[in-house]
């Protein structure tokens, strides 16, 4: 029997969904391809015992999509929609040079940064994510299918949000899709707290998605162009073109809305305060409880990014004139210096160092000690080390295939935790089958590798902070 293909599209006006879904049955095999129109998308292949069962499975998938509004189409007629990227409006700073210890040119404008005690992460618009030690050695490279919007951490896990509408878990050796955002959400920024994802978008909406990659709630703010989202146990904080809002984390109920002078272009948070950098050259510190303004930090140009020292002891900001600032907690400016490598799109402070990623794609490590800053203000700075990635460093790309291991071998070694995928209605869930875990709790687990009845070996699982489910981490292998 010749292969039979059914190609469907769902495209809505006003920036809504714009995606395709194709089902191809070829004998005992059913291939399903899906993604944004104009992209190659992802493909999953399943095999069945008979052609009749393969045909039935294909028909079921097609019917599901038709019920959701998909319709037959001709591939190539509709074109890919453009993805919003923050405009690069950066000029050279006239301030004295900051004491840059080392810098790494990632190859394209970079928004994503995360720094912990072990390493620094940088993600750029080419889809490259690098890991760099605090001493300035490149140790790893991932290659994602589209540009990186941001990099965030949630306990052990490191996530990268990309322009393809997906959020990738970078905690293992191979990037895996942890969340897949609806195609009508043009991601501007995201944050993750205890497995719950918050997404701010171009339309000024805030959307939350749970640990099973299932929609929780969405709200439309009073403004548009929402570059700020921060999440904690109780709330989601959302910054857009007209101000900052707080929503209840559980159900999205509005708690307060606070106007600030200028569109919000970046956000940060501490335990009791949120910080909003604006297009009017200010950073506002707002009380989480009621949204009142606690302090205003005034820069000389549009603020692209901000960060704090622990507890808000110092507040840092980066403007679109390639300058960085430091303020004390009350709002007094302590210093202003030039980066020498573009404007800071994102930043983070750790252990007397300020790490920035910039409009020209540089990850820079700046010595923020009082001694180094005083020397820089006097015109003395260290010779910056230009970090290079080794030519032999191979980029690791996302894959939906898994290494296979024999169960008897695993049982003998005692390594890892065994989990099992099972069907619950029209959903595929995962639970732990190793001893010592609650079998009623589901496991946060990549969707693209789930297959009913299959068992997997994961490096480990951890209980979520609020309980009720487990989170798998590290490498995943399929068990025979």
Secondary structure, DSSP 8 states (H G I E B T S, - for coil): ---EEEEEEEE-TTT--EEEEEEEEETTEEEEEEEETTS--EEEEEE-SSHHHHHHHHHHHHHHHHHTT-EE--TTSS----------------S-B--EEEEEE-SS-EEEEEE-SS-EEEEETTSEEEEE-TTS-EEEEEE-SS-EEEEEEETTEEEEEETTSEEEE-SSSS-EEEEE--TT--EEEEEEETTEEEEEETTSEEEEE-TTS-EEEEEE-SSS---EEEE-SSEEEEE-SSEEEEEETTT--EEEEEE-SS-EEEEEE-SSEEEEEETTSEEEEEETTT--EEEEEE-SS-EEEEEESGGGSEEEEEETTSEEEEEETTS-EEEEEE-SS--EEEEEEETTEEEEEETTSEEEEEE-SHHHHHHHHTT-----EEE---TT---EE--S--EEE-HHHHHHHT-SEEEEEEEETTEEEEEE-STTS-TTSEEE--GGG--TT-EEEEEEEEE-TTSSEEEEEEEEEEE-
